Amino acid sequence: MGAVRKVVSYLGLGGIDQYDDGYEDEQYEDEYVPASERAAKRWRATVESSRIVMVQPLKYNDAPMIGQHFREGQTVIMDVTGMPMPEATRMVDFAAGLAYGCEGRIERIADRVFLLAPAHVEIENT
């Protein structure tokens, strides 16, 4: 082998080496979980809870309290009758995004009263 080929080979600039060992994809197949499933698992409750929390926010800054209860897997009844209409609209928008992001549901059960149900809670309309 000439000096130039030795330098090219040493620097890794030569042709593509053929590898005898292939990648073992089988070892990674069991570990692969789609991002949507990982996100959904993160928000699911660790235990089945039958607790229902009634929240009457007075201002939009009370939104984290609603989010905390919902992410813990609790069903939340949100009554926004004590809020001015623009803030109540923002709160309902927040709650709808929260329910959607955590794969839950939001239902209007009365005028300005909403039910936020986690994914493991079934809602029946009769």
NORGIVEN-V357436 format. One record per residue. N is the residue number from 1. RES is the residue in one letter. NEAR is the number of other C-alpha atoms within 8 Angstrom. Layout:
n: [N;N]
res: [RES;RES]
near: [NEAR;NEAR]
This chain:
n: [1;2;3;4;5;6;7;8;9;10;11;12;13;14;15;16;17;18;19;20;21;22;23;24;25;26;27;28;29;30;31;32;33;34;35;36;37;38;39;40;41;42;43;44;45;46;47;48;49;50;51;52;53;54;55;56;57;58;59;60;61;62;63;64;65;66;67;68;69;70;71;72;73;74;75;76;77;78;79;80;81;82;83;84;85;86;87;88;89;90;91;92;93;94;95;96;97;98;99;100;101;102;103;104;105;106;107;108;109;110;111;112;113;114;115;116;117;118;119;120;121;122;123;124;125;126]
res: [M;G;A;V;R;K;V;V;S;Y;L;G;L;G;G;I;D;Q;Y;D;D;G;Y;E;D;E;Q;Y;E;D;E;Y;V;P;A;S;E;R;A;A;K;R;W;R;A;T;V;E;S;S;R;I;V;M;V;Q;P;L;K;Y;N;D;A;P;M;I;G;Q;H;F;R;E;G;Q;T;V;I;M;D;V;T;G;M;P;M;P;E;A;T;R;M;V;D;F;A;A;G;L;A;Y;G;C;E;G;R;I;E;R;I;A;D;R;V;F;L;L;A;P;A;H;V;E;I;E;N;T]
near: [4;5;6;6;9;9;8;10;9;7;7;6;7;8;4;4;4;4;5;4;4;5;4;6;6;6;7;8;7;6;6;6;6;6;6;6;8;9;9;10;7;6;10;13;9;4;4;7;7;6;6;8;9;8;9;9;12;8;7;10;5;9;10;7;7;11;10;8;12;13;11;9;12;14;15;14;12;12;12;12;9;8;10;7;6;6;10;12;8;9;11;8;8;9;12;10;8;9;14;9;7;13;9;12;12;11;7;9;7;6;5;8;12;12;13;15;16;15;10;8;7;6;5;4;3;2]
